[in-house]
């Protein structure tokens, strides 16, 4: 399960969602501006409130870090 914690105005969040969609990785988006429970979950998992935070089966990735995201997803990174 992949969860992407986002806000509507975050450009890196949009890039992360596009990246996952292009690779056909299913994910659930949690807009922390609309979900107090989502914000609490984000803080609990990452220790911060900045977005994006991506949870890949419990592995937390802060920011849109493609190499880390690819490793967590088991995708061979091409840079």
N, C-alpha and C positions, 0 to 999 in steps of 0.2 A: 504494500500500500504506500503510495506517495501522496503526501500532503504538502501543499504550497501555501504558506502564510503570506498574505499580500495586503496592500492598500490600493485603492483605485488610481492613485496618482504616481505610483512607483514605477519608473521606467525599467528598472532591473527585474521587477516582478513580471512585467509584460514580456521581457526577453526570456525569462526562465520558463514561463508558460508556453511561449511560442516554441522554444527549444524542445520541451517535453512533447508538445503536440506534433511537431515535425518528426519526432522519433517514435510517434505512436505509443508513448508511455502514458497510460491512464493515470490521472491524478485527481485529487479533490482539492479545490481551492477554498481557503478560509480567509475571508476579508475581515481583518482584525478591527476595522473601523465599524463594522456592523455586528460583530459578535464579541460580546464581553467574555464569553466562555472561550472563544478562540484566542483572544488576547492573553487570557490567563494560561492557556495551554502553551502558547508561544513562549511566554515568560518562563514557565516551568521547564520547558524542554531546552531552551537556548540561554536562559539567564538574561535576556535582553528584550527590547521592544522593536528593534530595527528589522526591516523586511528587505528582501525576501528571506525567509527561513524555509528550508526544504527538509522534510522528514521522509527519509527513504527507509521504510521498515525499521524505524527507531534510530537510524543513523542521521544525526542532525548536521545539516550543511547551512552555514550562515553566509548569506549573500549568494549571488549567482556565480558560483565557482564551477565552471564546466569540467575541469579535470576531476575534481572531487565528486561532482555529480555523476560523471561517467563511471568512475570507479564504483560508486555506491550502486549504480544500476547495472554494472557488469557490461558496460559498453566500451568498446575499444576507442580511445580518444584519438582523434586525428587533428593535430594542431599544426 
